[in-house]
Structure formats: structure tokens, C-alpha cells
Amino acid sequence: FREWGGELLKWVTDYRDKCRDIHVISRVEPNYLQKGLPSSAPTTGEPWTAIMSDLDSKILPGLTHWEASNRFFAYFKPHASYPAVLGEMLCAGLNVMGFDWIASPACTELEVVTLDWLGRFLNLPEKFLGSSEGPGGGVIQGSAGESATVVLLAAAVRKQKLQPERTKMVVYVSDQTHAIAQKATMILGIRCHVVKTALENNFEMQAADLEAAIEEDVANGLCPIAAVATTGTTSSCAFDPLVPISAVCKARDMWVHVDAAYGGAYACLEAYKSKFEGLEEVDSFCVNCHKKLLCPFDIAALYVANRRPILDALSLQPEYLRNAHSESGAVVDFEHWQMPLGRRFRSLKLWFVMRRFGTEGLRHHVQNGTVLAKYFASLVEKDEDLEISVPVSLSLVCFRWKGRGEADQQRLLDAVKATGEAFIIHTKLGGKIVIRVACGGVEQTKDDVLGCYKVISRELKKLK
């Protein structure tokens, strides 16, 4: 274990260096591994040398290199910092199942402590902290999608006496809300009403449009139960205005969930304080630590103002899990805050990161993404062939090939991706293709961002 653990750690370290020089998007054909690996598992154990050899020859070619900070500008750049990678290794090595407090008290209590640390770092209202006197608190979920499913289930159960039929319950999202919210309603058997956004409002959901949608559904005999607002949408990092949205929802006793999967990390910056106004009025808030907070997947921090609706929706206590500590009510049992029973010791990753980087280091990292995005935007603005599509927000820049139609936007995108020197993706805003460049990365520099721009510019000139 020591020998090959050391070898694997060295392999990962070397990979982080050499992935900067590899074609960023995997070029393998579908089913390549089915053709390259045996159809059955080996009868007897194989030596580690053989396994490591296949790691290089079989697995590595099938990777898209998310950690290549000089080439990966797609989606939202993940940040698996080395302290968090070591925390992940420790989580696997300890292999505790922290479903309730007695299963491993440290697992539960470190989660409470680190989520309070994170909540304070993000300037969240006191009501969301486990150490507050109220009924709120935080819990680690696997993803923002799991979090949305949990809170929307709680919102549904809360309304059951008023409307026992799930098919008549409605959740409201915008056409910019991540698909996870709509998927949650599909899982729960609840209606989803999509509120349209517009360019003139920077694709932010407007409270007046939300209210009109609610009134329309109420008139048709439906029961509004929740709205999902986003602080940092996936397509353009738009911020839904929380104050007026909350006011509309509270008038009808609706749950307000904030999907801050990506954008929530920026709540640590004073410059974005106004973007998060209204958090005092919402019921839940979720930020993915595996997007901008230097942790590898999967660690989503879900905060709720009141845990009781979640416990009402998800608590189930079979006899074999009963114990004196849980029965006393003196401890938190996170099994009742989530869909699965089992829980990994994921707070170790966040604990390692917050201790190794400190709040100052974390804040600098988040801030640097915005600096890099502004730098890339300045290059686009100086280029007569390109134009910014929407205001630059957080670490994301959205642009188009100026004066060209949709086919040319796609041609440019495909040409850049084909080089293997830069991985970028597109979205659609107002029905038009927009190219996204997501900056950031713990190792990313201005030279890396400049390199991405040069690839785009070079390929555009070829297409002209």
C-alpha cells in the first residue's frame, strides 16, 4: 500500500504537469475500452505494474483533461486542489459511514463545523448556521441536483394538507435555471412552470413575470409550492433578484430555494455583496464546493433556514438504527437530511482546503477568476471580429463572431475544439448561439487565458 500509494501519488502529480501539453479533448471512438480490455475480469490477481501500464495506455487516452488549466475553459472550471485530493484519499482510507452521529461522531461534527466556517466565509445569514440558536443548519449533499430534490420534496410535504395531489403542485424556474431543478420535479411528480427571461433584463427572472405565472396557475386550480432562483446561471452567470422574488413567494407561503452551485462562491467578495441581497428571506441555499472552492467532486453544501420540513419529509428510523444518542435529540443525524442512508466523510476535503489555504487564500483564488475573465473580455473587446454578448459576470465571458450567423458561430466553435489547444463550449441566449469561456483554476494564469484567445483568433482568421 505504501509503495504503490506513493507511486500513484507521483503519477497524479506528473499527470497534472503533462496534461497541459496533451490534446485537451479525448479523441477516442465510442466503445474503445470494450475493444481494448478483456471481456471478463482476471481469474487471479494481477501485478500493480500491469495495472499502472493500462492506466497509461488504456485510461489516459480516454480522458478529457479537466485539470489542464491552460486549455480547459469549458463548463465551469473545476478546482481539485492537492489538499482536497489528500482529503479524498483519507476519506476512502478511513471508510466510515457517517449516517448517524454514533456511526462516527467526528464525521458528523466536522461537517457541522466546516459548513459553519464556509457559511461565515460566504457571509450567509446566521439562520443558516448549525451553531445558531434557530432550527437552521447545513448539510453536505452529493450535488446541487440532490439538494434541489431534497428541498423541493420538503416544500411538497409542507403543502400536502393544502393539496394532497402532487400532480397539482407547481415549482417555478426560469428558462435559465439549471436542468437539475426541472429533473427534481420529474422525480417528485410535480409540475414545473418555466418563466421566460429576456436580453433586456440580462436573462434574469423578473418578479412580475413570476407573479403572473403563479396567478395563472392558481386560477387554473393549481398549488404553487416553491420557486428556484439562481445566483450565477450556467449560460451567462445571471443573478435572479432575490428580494422581489422572495416577496412574491412569501405572499403565497412558497419555499424559495437559491441554486448558487457556481455563483455562491463569489459571495465571499465584497464587490458582489449586492448580488446576494435577500438571502435573509430565502429558505435554502446550495453552493457546490467542487466548482469554485478547490474541492473535487462530490461536495455540495446545502443550507436550510429550518430543518424541520426536511426531517418531516425524509426521517425514517428502522429498529436496527435506533440508539440512545439519536433518541435523546442531542445530536444531528444527517441520514434524515438526504436521500441515501450512507454518507462519506466528505467534510475532510473542505476542512483540509480551508485550513491549508485559509480564508485569505480562498478569497484570492475566487477573485483571481474574475480578474482573468476581465482580461479575456478586454482581448475580445479589442478584436474587430468578436463581440461580447452579455455583460461579463463572475469568471465567465460570453461572446460571438461579430456579424455572423449561427452556422459560422458553430464553425468557429468546432474549429477551436478540433485543435485540442482549447476546450470551450456554447450555449443559447435569446435563441442565438453564444460561445462561453469560463476562466479560473488554481494554476491558471494570464498567459493561459491569452493562449486561449490566440487559438480562437487564429482559427477565426482561417475561417474568414
C-alpha positions in Angstrom: 0.0 0.0 0.0 2.8 2.5 0.9 4.8 1.6 -2.2 2.0 1.8 -4.7 0.2 4.6 -2.9 3.4 6.6 -3.3 3.6 5.6 -7.0 0.0 6.6 -7.7 0.5 10.0 -5.9 3.6 10.6 -8.1 1.5 9.6 -11.2 -1.2 12.1 -10.3 1.4 14.8 -9.7 3.1 14.1 -13.1 -0.2 14.0 -14.8 -1.1 17.5 -13.6 2.0 18.7 -15.3 1.8 16.8 -18.6 -1.9 17.2 -19.1 -1.1 20.8 -20.0 0.6 19.6 -23.2 -2.0 16.9 -24.2 -4.9 17.3 -26.6 -7.5 18.6 -24.1 -10.5 16.7 -25.5 -10.3 12.9 -25.7 -10.2 11.7 -29.3 -11.2 8.0 -28.7 -14.1 6.4 -30.5 -17.2 5.2 -28.7 -16.7 1.8 -27.0 -13.0 1.9 -27.3 -12.5 0.3 -23.9 -14.8 -2.6 -24.7 -12.4 -3.4 -27.6 -9.2 -2.7 -25.6 -9.9 -4.6 -22.4 -10.7 -8.3 -21.8 -14.4 -9.2 -21.7 -14.0 -10.9 -18.3 -12.2 -10.0 -15.1 -8.9 -11.8 -14.4 -9.1 -15.1 -12.5 -6.1 -14.3 -10.4 -4.8 -11.0 -9.2 -2.5 -9.0 -11.5 0.6 -7.1 -10.5 0.4 -3.4 -9.9 2.9 -2.8 -12.8 0.3 -4.3 -15.2 -2.5 -2.1 -13.8 -0.4 1.0 -14.0 0.6 0.2 -17.5 -3.0 0.0 -18.6 -3.7 3.3 -16.8 -1.3 5.0 -19.1 -2.2 3.1 -22.3 -5.9 2.5 -21.9 -7.4 5.0 -19.5 -5.4 8.2 -20.1 -6.3 8.4 -23.9 -10.0 8.3 -22.9 -9.7 11.4 -20.6 -10.8 14.9 -21.3 -8.3 16.9 -19.2 -10.4 19.0 -16.8 -7.2 19.9 -14.8 -5.4 21.4 -17.8 -5.7 25.0 -16.7 -4.1 26.3 -19.8 -6.6 24.5 -22.1 -9.8 23.8 -20.3 -12.2 26.7 -20.5 -15.5 24.7 -20.8 -18.5 24.4 -18.5 -17.1 25.8 -15.2 -13.5 25.1 -14.4 -13.2 22.6 -11.5 -10.6 23.0 -8.9 -9.3 19.8 -7.3 -6.5 21.3 -5.2 -3.9 19.0 -3.7 -5.1 19.4 0.0 -8.6 18.3 -1.1 -7.2 15.4 -3.1 -5.4 14.2 0.0 -8.6 14.7 2.0 -10.4 12.5 -0.5 -7.7 9.8 -0.1 -8.2 10.0 3.7 -11.9 9.7 3.3 -11.5 6.5 1.4 -8.8 5.2 3.8 -10.9 5.7 6.9 -14.0 4.4 5.2 -16.5 5.5 7.8 -20.3 5.6 7.2 -21.5 8.7 8.9 -25.2 8.2 8.5 -25.9 9.0 12.2 -23.8 10.5 14.9 -22.8 7.3 16.7 -21.6 5.7 13.4 -18.6 8.2 13.7 -19.1 11.3 15.8 -16.2 13.1 14.1 -17.8 12.6 10.7 -21.0 14.4 11.8 -19.4 17.1 13.9 -16.7 18.1 11.5 -19.4 18.5 8.9 -21.3 20.9 11.2 -18.1 22.9 12.0 -16.7 23.2 8.4 -20.1 24.1 7.0 -20.4 26.9 9.6 -16.9 28.0 8.6 -17.9 28.1 5.0 -21.2 29.8 5.8 -19.4 32.6 7.6 -16.8 32.9 4.8 -19.7 33.3 2.3 -21.4 35.9 4.5 -24.5 33.8 4.8 -27.2 34.9 7.3 -26.8 33.4 10.8 -30.0 31.4 10.4 -28.3 29.0 8.0 -25.5 28.0 10.5 -25.7 24.9 12.7 -24.3 26.9 15.6 -27.2 29.4 15.5 -30.0 29.2 18.1 -32.6 28.6 15.4 -33.7 25.5 13.5 -31.4 26.0 10.5 -28.1 24.4 9.5 -26.0 23.0 6.7 -25.5 19.5 5.3 -23.3 18.1 2.6 -25.1 16.6 -0.4 -23.5 15.0 -3.4 -24.6 17.7 -5.9 -26.8 20.7 -6.4 -29.3 18.3 -8.1 -29.6 16.2 -5.0 -30.0 19.3 -3.0 -32.8 20.6 -5.2 -34.6 17.3 -5.0 -34.4 17.3 -1.2 -35.7 20.8 -0.6 -38.4 20.5 -3.2 -39.6 17.3 -1.6 -39.7 19.2 1.7 -41.7 22.0 0.0 -44.1 19.5 -1.3 -44.6 17.7 2.0 -45.1 21.0 3.7 -48.1 21.7 1.3 -49.6 18.2 1.5 -52.5 19.2 3.8 -53.5 22.0 1.5 -53.1 20.0 -1.7 -52.6 16.2 -1.3 -52.2 15.6 -5.1 -48.6 16.1 -6.2 -49.7 16.5 -9.9 -51.4 19.8 -8.9 -48.3 21.2 -7.2 -46.1 23.6 -9.2 -42.5 24.7 -8.9 -41.3 27.8 -10.7 -38.0 28.2 -12.5 -36.7 30.4 -15.3 -35.6 29.3 -18.8 -32.0 29.9 -17.5 -32.4 27.7 -14.4 -30.1 24.7 -14.5 -31.9 21.5 -15.7 -31.4 19.9 -12.2 -34.4 21.8 -10.9 -36.7 20.5 -13.7 -35.3 17.0 -13.2 -36.1 17.2 -9.5 -39.7 18.0 -10.3 -39.8 15.0 -12.7 -38.5 12.7 -9.9 -41.1 14.1 -7.5 -44.0 14.0 -9.9 -44.6 17.8 -9.5 -45.3 20.3 -12.3 -42.6 22.7 -13.4 -43.6 26.1 -14.8 -40.8 27.8 -16.8 -40.7 31.6 -16.6 -39.2 33.2 -19.7 -36.3 35.7 -19.4 -35.1 38.4 -21.9 -31.9 40.0 -23.0 -33.1 43.5 -21.8 -33.0 42.1 -18.3 -29.7 40.2 -18.8 -31.7 37.0 -18.7 -32.6 37.4 -15.0 -36.0 36.1 -13.8 -38.3 39.0 -13.1 -40.6 39.0 -10.1 -43.5 40.4 -12.1 -43.3 37.5 -14.6 -43.1 35.0 -11.8 -46.1 36.5 -10.1 -48.1 36.4 -13.4 -47.2 32.7 -13.8 -48.3 32.0 -10.2 -51.6 33.8 -10.7 -52.3 32.0 -13.9 -51.7 28.6 -12.2 -53.8 29.5 -9.2 -56.7 30.5 -11.5 -56.4 27.0 -13.0 -56.7 25.3 -9.7 -53.0 24.5 -9.2 -51.0 24.9 -6.0 -47.7 26.8 -6.1 -45.2 25.4 -3.7 -41.7 26.7 -4.5 -39.5 28.8 -6.7 -35.9 28.2 -7.6 -33.8 31.4 -8.0 -30.3 31.3 -9.4 -27.2 33.3 -8.4 -24.9 32.7 -11.3 -26.8 30.9 -14.1 -24.9 28.3 -16.2 -25.4 30.0 -19.5 -24.3 33.6 -18.6 -23.9 33.9 -14.8 -27.0 36.0 -14.5 -28.3 36.7 -11.0 -32.0 36.5 -10.3 -33.1 39.3 -7.9 -33.8 37.6 -4.6 -35.6 40.4 -2.8 -38.6 40.8 -5.1 -38.7 37.1 -5.9 -38.9 36.3 -2.2 -41.6 38.9 -1.6 -43.8 37.3 -4.3 -43.2 33.8 -2.9 -43.7 34.7 0.8 -47.1 36.3 0.0 -48.2 32.8 -1.0 -46.2 30.8 1.6 -44.0 29.3 -1.1 -40.5 27.9 -0.5 -37.6 29.9 -2.1 -34.5 27.9 -3.0 -31.4 29.5 -4.2 -29.3 27.5 -6.6 -25.8 29.0 -6.1 -24.0 26.0 -7.4 -21.3 28.0 -9.1 -22.0 31.6 -8.2 -22.3 31.1 -4.5 -18.5 31.0 -4.0 -18.4 34.7 -5.0 -20.5 35.7 -2.0 -17.1 35.9 -0.2 -16.2 39.0 -2.3 -17.3 42.5 -1.1 -17.8 43.5 -4.8 -20.6 41.0 -5.2 -22.4 41.7 -1.9 -25.3 43.4 -3.6 -25.9 40.4 -5.9 -26.8 38.3 -2.8 -29.2 40.8 -1.2 -32.3 39.0 0.0 -30.7 35.8 1.4 -32.3 36.6 4.7 -35.7 35.9 3.1 -35.0 32.6 1.4 -35.5 29.1 2.7 -32.4 27.3 1.3 -29.1 27.9 -0.4 -26.8 25.5 -2.2 -23.2 26.0 -3.3 -21.0 23.4 -4.9 -17.6 23.3 -3.2 -16.4 21.2 -6.2 -17.0 24.1 -8.6 -15.0 27.1 -7.3 -14.0 26.2 -3.7 -11.0 24.0 -4.5 -12.6 20.6 -3.8 -13.0 17.7 -6.2 -16.5 16.3 -6.8 -18.7 15.5 -4.9 -19.4 18.0 -2.2 -22.4 20.4 -2.3 -23.1 22.5 0.7 -26.8 22.8 1.3 -28.0 25.3 3.9 -31.6 25.5 5.2 -33.2 28.1 7.4 -35.4 25.5 9.0 -34.5 21.8 9.1 -38.0 20.6 10.3 -39.6 20.4 6.8 -36.7 18.2 5.6 -36.9 16.0 8.6 -40.7 15.7 8.1 -40.1 14.6 4.5 -37.1 12.3 4.9 -37.0 10.9 8.5 -37.3 7.1 8.8 -35.9 5.2 11.8 -35.8 1.4 11.4 -35.2 -0.5 14.6 -31.7 -1.5 13.7 -30.6 2.1 13.6 -32.1 3.2 16.9 -29.6 4.3 19.6 -29.7 6.3 22.8 -27.9 9.4 21.4 -30.3 9.8 18.5 -33.3 9.2 20.7 -32.1 11.9 23.1 -32.3 14.5 20.4 -28.9 15.9 21.5 -27.2 15.0 18.2 -27.6 15.6 14.5 -28.3 12.5 12.3 -27.6 13.6 8.7 -29.2 10.4 7.3 -32.5 12.3 7.7 -31.3 15.3 5.7 -30.7 13.4 2.4 -32.0 10.7 0.1 -29.4 7.9 0.7 -28.6 6.4 4.0 -24.8 6.1 3.7 -22.6 9.1 3.9 -18.9 9.5 3.1 -16.6 11.7 5.3 -16.6 14.4 2.6 -16.1 17.3 5.1 -12.4 16.2 5.3 -11.9 17.7 1.8 -13.3 21.0 2.8 -11.6 21.0 6.2 -8.2 20.4 4.5 -8.8 23.2 2.0 -10.0 25.8 4.5 -7.1 25.1 6.8 -4.4 24.9 4.1 -5.5 27.9 2.1 -7.2 29.9 4.8 -10.0 32.3 4.0 -7.5 34.8 2.6 -6.1 32.2 0.1 -9.6 31.1 -0.8 -10.8 34.6 -1.4 -7.8 35.4 -3.5 -8.5 32.3 -5.7 -12.1 33.3 -6.2 -11.1 36.9 -7.0 -8.5 35.8 -9.5 -11.1 34.1 -11.7 -12.8 37.5 -12.1 -9.5 39.1 -12.9 -8.8 36.6 -15.6 -12.3 36.9 -17.1 -11.9 40.7 -17.3 -8.6 40.2 -19.0 -10.1 37.8 -21.6 -13.0 40.2 -22.1 -10.6 43.1 -22.8 -9.0 41.0 -25.6 -12.4 40.3 -27.1 -13.4 43.9 -27.0 -10.2 44.9 -28.9 -10.8 42.3 -31.6 -12.8 43.7 -34.5 -14.1 40.2 -35.4 -15.6 39.4 -31.9 -18.3 41.0 -29.7 -19.3 40.5 -26.1 -22.9 39.0 -25.9 -23.9 39.8 -22.3 -22.2 41.7 -19.5 -19.2 39.8 -18.2 -20.2 38.2 -14.9 -18.0 36.4 -12.3 -15.4 34.4 -14.2 -17.4 33.8 -17.4 -17.2 35.6 -20.8 -19.8 35.1 -23.5 -19.1 36.3 -27.0 -19.9 35.8 -30.7 -18.3 36.1 -34.0 -19.4 39.6 -34.9 -21.9 40.0 -37.8 -22.0 36.3 -38.5 -24.9 33.8 -38.4 -25.4 30.7 -36.4 -23.6 28.4 -38.8 -20.5 30.4 -38.5 -20.6 30.5 -34.7 -20.7 26.7 -34.8 -17.9 26.5 -37.3 -15.7 28.7 -35.1 -16.5 26.6 -32.0 -15.8 23.3 -33.8 -12.5 24.6 -35.2 -11.2 25.7 -31.8 -12.2 22.4 -30.2 -10.6 20.4 -33.0 -7.2 22.0 -32.3 -7.0 20.3 -28.8 -5.4 23.5 -27.6 -8.6 25.0 -26.0 -11.8 23.4 -24.9 -14.7 25.8 -25.0 -18.4 25.2 -25.3 -21.5 27.2 -26.4 -25.0 27.9 -25.0 -28.0 29.7 -26.5 -29.2 33.0 -25.2 -32.3 34.5 -26.8 -32.3 31.7 -29.3 -28.8 32.5 -30.6 -25.6 30.6 -30.2 -23.1 32.2 -27.8 -19.6 30.9 -27.1 -18.5 30.7 -23.5 -15.1 30.9 -22.0 -15.0 30.1 -18.3 -11.8 31.3 -16.6 -10.3 30.3 -13.3 -8.3 27.4 -12.0 -5.9 27.3 -9.1 -2.9 27.1 -11.6 -4.4 29.3 -14.4 -2.5 32.5 -15.4 -3.0 35.4 -17.7 -0.7 33.7 -20.2 -3.0 30.7 -20.2 -6.0 33.0 -20.9 -4.0 34.8 -23.6 -3.2 31.4 -25.2 -6.9 30.5 -25.4 -7.7 33.9 -27.1 -4.8 33.3 -29.6 -6.2 29.9 -30.6 -9.7 31.4 -31.1 -8.3 34.4 -33.1 -6.1 32.1 -35.2 -8.9 29.7 -36.1 -11.3 32.6 -36.9 -8.8 34.1 -39.4 -8.5 30.7 -41.1 -12.3 30.5 -41.4 -12.5 34.1 -42.9 
